[in-house]
């Protein structure tokens, strides 16, 4: 599990579960969110985590989960494979 070595298994699980809950309980019902001006897709910060979900609101397709402080200009969505 990513982050487990640095932050501990419990913290990594809590953050993973918070991301999953956000998708299942909120974004599924309310997919339309502000569009990131750099990437041109929706960006939604996950409460109580340092993460942002980058997704397409047409089919609620999560492209990436990134750290909120990540340099979004360096992200190339063309490399995302489905």
N, C-alpha and C positions, 0 to 999 in steps of 0.2 A: 504494500500500500504506500503510495507516494506521500512523503512527509512524515511517515511513521518513525524513521530513524532520527530525524531532527526534532520533531515535536512530540513524539510518543504516539503509540497506537490509539489510545483513547481520543486524543485531540484530532488525529487524522480521521478517525471514524466519525466523530461529531461533525467535522466540517464537510465530509463526504455526504453524510446523512442530511445536513442542512441544504446542501446543493440539490440533492435528490428531492427533498420535500418542496423546495422552491419550485422546481420544475413540475412536479406532480400536482401540487395543491394550488399553485398560483398561476404559473405561466400557461398551463393547459387551459385554464379558464379565462385568462386575460393576456393573450399572447402579444398584443400590439403595445409596444413600448417605444421610447425614443430611439431614433436611429443614430448610431455613432457617426459623427461627421467625417471621420477618417476612413472608416471601413465600409460605410454604406449599408450596414445591417444593424439589427436591434442589439442593444447592449443593456443588460440588466444586472445591477450589483446584488449579490446574495447577502442578505442581512446576517450579521454575526460571523462573517467570514471575510477574508481579503480577496474574494473572487468575483469575477464578472462573467456572466454568460453571454456569449456572442451567438446570435441565432437568427434564422430566417423565420419571420412570423407567418409566412404563407402555410407552411406545414409544421411549424414549430420544430424545426431541425436545428439542433444545437451543433454549431460548427466548432466552437472552442470554449474552453473554460480557462480564463487567464487570470493572473494576479492583477488587481486593480492598478498597481503602479507600473505595469508592463508598458513598454513603448509600443503603442498600437501602430505607429508608422512602419514598424519592422515586420508586421504580420502580413503574410501573403495567403489570402484565402483560396487562391487558385490551387494551392498544394493540398487542400482538404479533400480527402478521398471518401466517397460514399460506397 
